[in-house]
Amino acid sequence: MGKAYETTQPERSAIDALPGTVALEFGTGWCGYCRAAEQHITSALSANPSVQHIKVEDGPGRPLGRSFRVKLWPTVVVIKDGKEMARVVRPADANEVRQAIEQASKE
C-alpha cells in the first residue's frame, strides 16, 4: 500500500505557491474507488519522479477539495507552478494519469 492520505490540509495559497509540477490527489483511505485507482496513480508517478505527489483526505467541511471543486474520488489535479493544467477523475489505468502529467509538462 502507498502513502496514506494526509488528514492535515495545506492552505490553498501554499498549494498555489508550489514550484514545478505537483499531482494533488484527493480521496480517502476507506474509498473503494481510491483503493482501486491507487496502483494506477502510483505507477504513473513512479515513471515521473520529478512530480511532487500530495495525497489529501477529502470530505465534507474540507476546504481544499472544495476550492478545486472536487466531486468524486479519487481526483488527481495536476498543477504546474500554481496553475491547474489537467485533472483525472477515477482513473481506470495509469495511462490516464501519465497523459495528464505529460500535458502539464508540455505547457
C-alpha positions, 0 to 999 in steps of 0.5 A: 500500500502507498502513502496514506492520505494526509488528514492535515490540509495545506492552505490553498495559497501554499498549494498555489505557491508550489514550484514545478509540477505537483499531482494533488490527489484527493480521496480517502483511505476507506474509498473503494474507488481510491483503493482501486485507482491507487496502483494506477496513480502510483505507477504513473508517478513512479515513471515521473519522479520529478512530480511532487505527489500530495495525497489529501483526505477529502470530505465534507467541511474540507476546504481544499477539495472544495476550492478545486471543486472536487466531486468524486474520488479519487481526483488527481489535479495536476498543477504546474507552478500554481496553475491547474493544467489537467485533472483525472477523475477515477482513473481506470489505468495509469495511462490516464494519469501519465497523459495528464502529467505529460500535458502539464509538462508540455505547457 
